[in-house]
């Protein structure tokens, strides 16, 4: 009887040992971050997941047109209005200057240029508002040329004090 109990215990220990030896462990690590804007002045994307990723203007082969990019921003300036400007003229390029495609950038339905201009009024700025960004390609006179095009848009926002 003692031999049967000892054999059973030995088999159970062997089973537990082999189960532990074949245990699989998976570990995942990822970064977490947050940017909390000041309550007094901010211009931030309503959906922050897109801002640091390449955005596509989709090609429509039926109409031979490029889609525009439309996104939303939350804006606020407790002290008044907000101005915006472009850091440089935005365009898409395939590496050949003759094929460059200029881009029109509108923020809160106002076209941005290299010169600062009020894009959010004092009343809207104090209250805070969600406004639209639209980036659209300007079709060249001789049409779009085939190729892979890349570019970037650099906007600068400033709080305007009364």
NULUM-797068 format. One line per field, with one value per atom (N, C-alpha, C): atom name; x, y, z. Coordinates in Angstrom, 2 decimals, always signed. Layout:
atom [CA ...]
east [X ...]
north [Y ...]
up [Z ...]
% end
This chain:
atom [N CA C N CA C N CA C N CA C N CA C N CA C N CA C N CA C N CA C N CA C N CA C N CA C N CA C N CA C N CA C N CA C N CA C N CA C N CA C N CA C N CA C N CA C N CA C N CA C N CA C N CA C N CA C N CA C N CA C N CA C N CA C N CA C N CA C N CA C N CA C N CA C N CA C N CA C N CA C N CA C N CA C N CA C N CA C N CA C N CA C N CA C N CA C N CA C N CA C N CA C N CA C N CA C N CA C N CA C N CA C N CA C N CA C N CA C N CA C N CA C N CA C N CA C N CA C N CA C N CA C N CA C N CA C N CA C N CA C N CA C N CA C N CA C N CA C N CA C N CA C N CA C N CA C N CA C N CA C N CA C N CA C N CA C N CA C N CA C N CA C N CA C N CA C N CA C N CA C N CA C N CA C N CA C N CA C N CA C N CA C N CA C N CA C N CA C N CA C N CA C N CA C N CA C N CA C N CA C N CA C N CA C N CA C N CA C N CA C N CA C N CA C N CA C N CA C N CA C N CA C N CA C N CA C N CA C N CA C N CA C N CA C N CA C N CA C N CA C N CA C N CA C N CA C N CA C N CA C N CA C N CA C N CA C N CA C N CA C N CA C N CA C N CA C N CA C N CA C N CA C N CA C N CA C N CA C N CA C N CA C N CA C N CA C N CA C N CA C N CA C N CA C N CA C N CA C N CA C N CA C N CA C N CA C N CA C N CA C N CA C N CA C N CA C]
east [+0.81 +0.00 +0.86 +1.91 +2.83 +3.46 +3.78 +4.40 +3.43 +2.15 +1.15 +1.02 +0.97 +0.86 +2.11 +3.27 +4.53 +4.60 +4.15 +4.14 +3.17 +1.99 +0.99 +1.53 +2.14 +2.70 +3.83 +4.66 +5.76 +5.23 +4.17 +3.57 +2.96 +2.34 +1.75 +2.84 +3.94 +5.05 +5.67 +5.80 +6.35 +5.45 +4.14 +3.18 +3.25 +3.31 +3.40 +4.70 +5.79 +7.09 +7.10 +6.56 +6.57 +5.64 +4.54 +3.64 +4.35 +5.05 +5.79 +6.91 +7.53 +8.64 +8.17 +6.92 +6.40 +5.50 +5.48 +4.68 +5.24 +4.34 +4.73 +4.35 +5.27 +5.03 +5.25 +4.33 +4.44 +4.40 +5.31 +5.38 +5.25 +4.46 +4.28 +4.66 +5.33 +5.69 +5.32 +4.74 +4.42 +4.51 +4.65 +4.78 +3.42 +3.27 +2.05 +2.46 +1.72 +2.03 +0.76 +0.81 -0.31 +0.25 -0.39 -0.09 -1.35 -1.24 -2.39 -2.15 -3.00 -2.78 -3.14 -2.63 -3.03 -4.48 -5.17 -6.56 -6.65 -5.59 -5.62 -5.50 -4.66 -4.46 -4.09 -4.87 -4.51 -5.15 -4.45 -4.93 -4.48 -5.42 -5.06 -6.04 -5.55 -6.45 -7.49 -8.74 -9.80 -9.53 -9.00 -8.58 -7.06 -6.32 -4.87 -4.10 -4.76 -4.06 -3.50 -3.97 -3.56 -2.40 -2.21 -1.36 +0.10 +0.64 +2.04 +2.21 +1.15 +1.20 +1.03 +1.59 +1.43 -0.05 -0.56 -1.94 -2.00 -2.96 -3.08 -4.19 -3.88 -4.92 -5.20 -6.39 -6.72 -6.98 -6.50 -6.66 -7.94 -8.76 -9.98 -9.73 -9.57 -9.25 -10.40 -11.62 -12.76 -12.78 -12.54 -12.59 -11.21 -10.15 -8.76 -8.55 -9.09 -8.99 -8.40 -7.83 -7.34 -8.35 -8.56 -9.45 -8.73 -9.50 -8.89 -8.82 -8.05 -7.92 -8.73 -9.60 -10.43 -10.29 -9.92 -9.78 -10.33 -10.54 -11.08 -10.05 -10.08 -9.21 -10.07 -9.64 -10.24 -9.33 -9.93 -9.14 -9.69 -8.80 -9.22 -8.10 -8.49 -7.58 -8.39 -8.19 -8.95 -8.75 -7.67 -7.37 -7.85 -8.41 -8.90 -8.79 -8.43 -8.42 -7.18 -7.19 -6.06 -5.71 -4.41 -3.96 -3.21 -3.11 -2.38 -1.69 -0.61 +0.11 +0.83 +1.27 +2.09 +3.56 +4.37 +5.81 +6.46 +5.92 +6.38 +5.22 +5.30 +4.25 +4.20 +3.07 +3.00 +2.74 +3.36 +3.14 +3.52 +3.05 +3.43 +4.47 +5.49 +6.55 +6.89 +7.23 +7.72 +9.21 +9.85 +11.28 +11.58 +10.58 +10.76 +9.96 +10.66 +10.02 +8.87 +8.98 +7.93 +6.63 +6.68 +5.48 +4.88 +5.45 +4.96 +3.47 +2.77 +1.34 +1.15 +0.77 +0.54 -0.66 -0.61 -1.70 -2.32 -3.64 -4.36 -4.71 -4.39 -4.67 -5.67 -6.78 -7.80 -7.99 -8.04 -8.29 -9.47 -10.52 -11.76 -12.29 -12.19 -12.67 -11.91 -10.72 -9.90 -8.61 -8.29 -7.08 -5.83 -4.91 -3.66 -2.62 -1.83 -0.72 +0.52 +1.58 +2.80 +2.68 +1.67 +1.43 +0.38 +0.60 -0.39 -1.72 -2.78 -4.13 -5.02 -5.98 -6.90 -7.77 -7.74 -8.55 -9.65 -9.52 -10.54 -10.76 -12.01 -12.32 -12.12 -12.12 -11.95 -13.08 -14.30 -15.45 -15.34 -15.02 -14.87 -13.68 -12.59 -11.40 -11.63 -12.33 -12.60 -13.49 -14.47 -15.42 -14.83 -13.94 -13.44 -14.37 -13.80 -14.60 -13.91 -14.68 -14.14 -14.22 -13.06 -13.01 -12.39 -12.61 -12.12 -10.80 -10.03 -8.83 -9.11 -8.81 -8.94 -7.67 -7.14 -5.97 -6.36 -6.23 -6.65 -5.56 -5.45 -4.48 -5.04 -4.14 -4.49 -4.13 -5.12 -4.88 -4.06 -2.92 -2.12 -2.90 -2.58 -3.26 -3.20 -2.07 -1.94 -2.27 -2.94 -3.37 -2.27 -2.65 -1.69 -0.83 +0.44 +1.37 +1.57 +1.72 +1.89 +3.15 +3.09 +4.25 +3.84 +4.83 +4.64 +5.01 +4.08 +4.27 +4.27 +5.11 +5.20 +5.35 +4.93 +5.09 +4.70 +4.76 +4.29 +3.72 +2.96 +2.31 +2.75 +3.25 +3.70 +2.91 +2.00 +1.17 +1.68 +1.59 +1.98 +0.78 +0.44 -0.69 -0.18 -0.80 -0.42 -1.65 -1.55 -2.61 -2.51 -3.64 -3.69 -4.33 -3.59 -4.14 -4.81 -5.93 -6.64 -5.83]
north [-1.18 +0.00 +1.26 +1.19 +2.31 +2.59 +1.50 +1.62 +2.30 +2.02 +2.61 +4.10 +4.48 +5.90 +6.65 +6.06 +6.70 +6.85 +5.86 +5.92 +7.01 +7.11 +8.12 +9.53 +9.73 +11.04 +11.39 +10.43 +10.66 +11.06 +10.40 +10.71 +12.11 +12.46 +13.81 +14.87 +14.64 +15.59 +15.73 +14.63 +14.64 +15.44 +15.25 +15.97 +17.47 +17.86 +19.28 +19.89 +19.17 +19.65 +19.84 +18.92 +19.04 +20.17 +20.41 +21.51 +22.84 +22.96 +24.19 +24.40 +23.34 +23.46 +23.95 +23.69 +24.10 +25.32 +26.03 +27.25 +28.31 +29.03 +30.07 +31.42 +32.34 +33.67 +34.68 +35.63 +36.70 +38.01 +38.89 +40.19 +41.28 +42.30 +43.42 +44.71 +45.60 +46.90 +47.95 +49.04 +50.13 +51.45 +52.54 +53.87 +54.51 +55.30 +56.05 +57.50 +58.42 +59.83 +60.65 +61.86 +62.78 +64.20 +65.06 +66.48 +67.18 +67.85 +68.57 +70.05 +70.63 +72.02 +72.96 +74.18 +75.17 +75.55 +75.90 +76.31 +77.67 +78.47 +79.84 +79.90 +79.05 +79.11 +77.73 +77.26 +76.02 +75.93 +75.23 +74.87 +73.42 +72.49 +71.07 +70.27 +69.24 +68.40 +67.73 +67.72 +67.06 +65.57 +65.00 +63.60 +63.61 +63.43 +63.60 +62.47 +61.39 +60.25 +60.50 +61.49 +61.67 +62.65 +63.57 +64.73 +64.39 +63.31 +62.98 +61.84 +61.54 +60.48 +61.09 +60.42 +60.87 +60.78 +61.84 +61.90 +61.78 +61.02 +60.80 +61.65 +62.24 +62.83 +61.75 +61.23 +60.08 +60.50 +59.68 +59.91 +59.25 +60.00 +59.46 +59.27 +58.01 +57.77 +58.13 +58.18 +58.51 +60.00 +60.84 +62.29 +62.93 +62.14 +62.65 +63.80 +63.65 +64.66 +64.06 +64.93 +64.52 +64.94 +64.08 +64.45 +65.46 +66.17 +67.09 +66.40 +66.97 +66.47 +67.39 +66.82 +67.61 +67.04 +67.90 +67.52 +68.64 +68.32 +69.28 +69.62 +70.88 +71.36 +72.01 +71.85 +72.57 +73.76 +74.95 +76.17 +76.98 +77.70 +78.59 +79.57 +80.81 +81.83 +82.69 +82.47 +83.21 +84.71 +85.14 +86.56 +87.18 +86.39 +86.98 +86.11 +86.74 +86.10 +85.22 +84.47 +83.61 +83.89 +84.06 +84.24 +82.99 +82.84 +81.69 +82.13 +81.40 +81.63 +80.35 +80.30 +79.19 +79.55 +78.59 +78.81 +78.90 +78.15 +78.18 +77.74 +78.06 +77.67 +76.15 +75.53 +74.06 +73.56 +72.43 +71.81 +70.33 +69.57 +68.17 +68.10 +67.28 +67.18 +65.72 +65.46 +64.13 +64.19 +65.32 +65.49 +66.32 +66.51 +67.36 +68.64 +69.75 +71.02 +71.36 +70.97 +71.30 +70.55 +69.50 +68.72 +69.06 +70.03 +70.37 +70.71 +70.29 +70.55 +71.45 +72.72 +73.62 +73.15 +73.48 +73.14 +74.41 +74.39 +75.47 +74.97 +75.78 +75.42 +76.42 +75.90 +76.75 +76.29 +77.26 +76.98 +77.84 +77.20 +77.90 +78.68 +78.04 +78.59 +79.83 +80.08 +81.21 +80.69 +81.14 +80.67 +81.22 +80.32 +80.72 +81.11 +82.13 +82.58 +82.66 +83.24 +83.41 +84.55 +85.39 +86.51 +86.13 +86.47 +86.13 +86.83 +86.10 +86.64 +86.03 +86.78 +86.30 +85.18 +84.02 +82.89 +82.53 +83.02 +82.83 +84.19 +84.63 +85.95 +85.98 +87.19 +87.36 +86.65 +86.81 +86.18 +84.65 +84.11 +82.65 +82.14 +82.91 +82.51 +82.42 +83.39 +83.39 +82.21 +81.92 +80.84 +79.46 +79.39 +78.11 +77.58 +76.88 +76.44 +75.28 +74.47 +73.43 +73.97 +73.98 +74.53 +73.53 +73.76 +72.83 +73.26 +72.26 +72.43 +71.74 +72.40 +71.76 +72.02 +70.96 +71.06 +70.46 +71.25 +70.81 +71.13 +70.25 +70.42 +71.38 +72.15 +73.02 +72.27 +71.98 +71.22 +72.04 +71.52 +72.24 +72.42 +73.47 +73.76 +72.60 +71.90 +70.76 +69.43 +69.49 +68.27 +67.70 +66.73 +66.06 +65.10 +65.04 +64.10 +62.89 +61.73 +60.49 +60.57 +59.92 +59.87 +59.75 +59.59 +59.56 +60.93 +61.59 +62.95 +62.99 +63.86 +64.04 +65.52 +65.92 +67.31 +67.43 +68.64 +68.87 +70.27 +70.44 +71.71 +72.11 +73.32 +73.81 +75.08 +74.98 +76.11 +76.64 +77.95 +78.60 +79.39 +79.15 +79.82 +80.72 +81.89 +82.80 +83.38 +83.56 +84.21 +85.71 +86.33 +87.79 +88.38 +89.20 +89.87 +91.16 +91.53 +92.77 +94.02]
up [+0.00 +0.00 +0.00 +0.85 +0.91 -0.44 -1.18 -2.49 -3.48 -3.40 -4.29 -4.01 -2.75 -2.39 -2.84 -2.60 -3.02 -4.53 -5.27 -6.73 -7.20 -6.59 -6.95 -6.69 -5.54 -5.20 -6.17 -6.49 -7.44 -8.80 -9.26 -10.58 -10.57 -9.44 -9.35 -9.36 -8.66 -8.64 -10.02 -10.72 -12.06 -13.00 -12.86 -13.70 -13.42 -12.15 -11.80 -12.29 -12.14 -12.59 -14.10 -14.85 -16.31 -16.75 -16.05 -16.39 -16.18 -15.08 -14.81 -15.81 -16.24 -17.18 -18.54 -18.90 -20.20 -20.14 -19.01 -18.90 -19.85 -20.51 -21.46 -20.88 -20.96 -20.43 -21.55 -21.67 -22.66 -21.91 -22.26 -21.62 -22.68 -22.40 -23.33 -22.62 -23.32 -22.79 -23.82 -23.38 -24.29 -23.55 -24.31 -23.72 -23.57 -22.55 -22.29 -22.06 -22.67 -22.45 -22.54 -22.07 -22.17 -22.20 -22.96 -22.94 -22.46 -21.36 -20.81 -21.10 -21.97 -22.35 -21.20 -21.29 -20.30 -20.56 -19.53 -19.68 -20.36 -20.25 -20.76 -22.29 -22.90 -24.35 -24.88 -25.86 -26.53 -27.91 -28.78 -30.12 -30.29 -30.08 -30.10 -30.96 -31.63 -32.43 -31.53 -31.98 -31.21 -31.10 -32.16 -32.18 -32.32 -31.24 -31.29 -31.98 -32.37 -32.95 -34.35 -35.07 -36.45 -36.63 -35.72 -35.94 -36.25 -35.71 -35.94 -36.95 -37.66 -38.67 -40.07 -41.05 -42.43 -42.82 -43.42 -43.85 -45.38 -45.86 -47.31 -47.90 -49.04 -49.88 -50.92 -50.90 -51.75 -53.19 -54.12 -55.56 -56.03 -56.76 -57.34 -58.84 -59.31 -60.72 -61.68 -61.18 -62.03 -62.37 -61.35 -61.55 -61.74 -61.54 -61.59 -60.62 -59.43 -58.38 -57.12 -56.28 -54.96 -53.90 -52.92 -51.81 -50.93 -50.14 -49.18 -47.82 -46.93 -45.57 -44.68 -43.87 -42.94 -41.54 -40.61 -39.21 -38.33 -37.05 -36.09 -35.03 -34.56 -33.49 -32.41 -31.16 -30.05 -29.74 -29.70 -29.51 -28.34 -27.68 -26.60 -26.30 -26.04 -25.54 -24.57 -23.29 -22.28 -22.39 -23.02 -23.13 -24.44 -25.36 -26.60 -27.82 -28.92 -30.23 -30.43 -31.54 -31.91 -33.36 -33.62 -35.00 -35.44 -36.77 -37.32 -38.60 -38.90 -40.15 -40.52 -41.76 -42.23 -42.05 -41.71 -41.57 -42.96 -43.92 -45.31 -46.19 -47.47 -48.42 -48.52 -48.24 -48.30 -49.72 -50.03 -51.33 -51.24 -52.21 -52.37 -53.48 -53.28 -54.27 -54.55 -55.81 -56.18 -56.49 -56.17 -56.41 -57.64 -58.50 -59.69 -59.46 -59.37 -59.04 -59.99 -61.24 -62.21 -61.93 -61.12 -60.81 -59.45 -58.70 -57.36 -57.39 -56.33 -56.19 -54.97 -55.18 -54.05 -53.21 -51.93 -51.01 -50.44 -50.31 -49.65 -48.26 -47.24 -45.86 -45.30 -44.81 -44.17 -42.74 -41.84 -40.43 -40.02 -39.52 -39.17 -40.38 -41.56 -42.84 -43.31 -42.75 -43.18 -43.76 -44.96 -45.64 -44.96 -44.65 -44.00 -45.05 -44.71 -45.54 -44.65 -45.17 -44.38 -43.37 -43.53 -42.61 -41.58 -40.30 -39.27 -39.53 -39.29 -39.47 -38.39 -37.92 -36.89 -37.48 -36.82 -37.28 -36.28 -35.05 -34.03 -33.37 -33.35 -32.80 -31.29 -30.74 -29.29 -28.53 -29.00 -28.34 -28.39 -29.58 -29.72 -28.91 -28.90 -28.17 -26.68 -26.13 -24.68 -24.29 -25.13 -24.81 -25.11 -26.09 -26.57 -27.65 -28.60 -29.74 -30.44 -31.15 -32.02 -33.44 -34.14 -35.49 -36.45 -37.72 -38.74 -39.37 -39.77 -40.58 -41.90 -43.00 -44.31 -45.10 -45.68 -46.54 -47.89 -48.94 -50.27 -51.30 -52.26 -53.35 -54.39 -55.00 -56.12 -57.39 -58.21 -59.43 -60.42 -60.87 -61.87 -63.17 -63.90 -65.16 -66.15 -66.17 -67.09 -66.41 -65.26 -64.56 -63.68 -62.89 -62.00 -62.81 -62.44 -63.09 -62.19 -62.78 -62.01 -61.14 -59.98 -59.10 -57.65 -56.80 -55.36 -54.82 -54.15 -53.69 -52.16 -51.62 -50.17 -49.87 -48.69 -48.26 -46.80 -46.28 -44.92 -44.79 -43.74 -43.44 -42.04 -41.90 -40.60 -40.27 -39.29 -38.88 -37.55 -37.37 -36.12 -35.59 -34.33 -33.69 -32.58 -32.43 -31.37 -30.71 -29.39 -28.64 -28.88 -29.17 -29.36 -28.12 -27.43 -26.24 -26.68 -26.03 -26.42 -26.12]
% end
